Amino acid sequence: MAEKPGLYAARAIHLYAMPTYHLHIYDQIQVMELVLDSSSD
């Protein structure tokens, strides 16, 4: 099957990058919540 190798590369990058991107956003949200909790005392 002669598919474009760029398609596989883009798919691999997408599968690798998206979960780490979401985890990064989640970590930022957790940090923000900790800061808000500590400042509300």
N, C-alpha and C positions, 0 to 999 in steps of 0.2 A: 504494500500500500504506500503510494508516494504522496504522503501528506506533507504540508509545510512544516519544517522543524520549528519554525518560529511559533507555530500554534502550540506545540508541546511545551516549548519554553515558557510561553505566556501562561499556560495553564499551570505549569509547575510553580512558577513564581506566584501566581494567584493563590494556589492552595497553600503555599508556604507563608506568604505575606499576610493574608487576611486574618488567620487566627492570632498571629503575633500582634497584628495591628489592634485587634479587638481586646487582647489581653492588656496591651499598653493603655488603651482608653480606660479599661476597667481599673487598672492600677491607679491611674490619675484620679478617677472618681473616688476610689477608696481613700486616697491621700486627702482629697478635698473634704470628704466626710470627717476624717480624723481631725483636720484643722478646724472645721466648723464645730465639732463636738468639744474640742479643748478650749475654744475661744468663747463658748457659751456659758462657761462656768461663772 
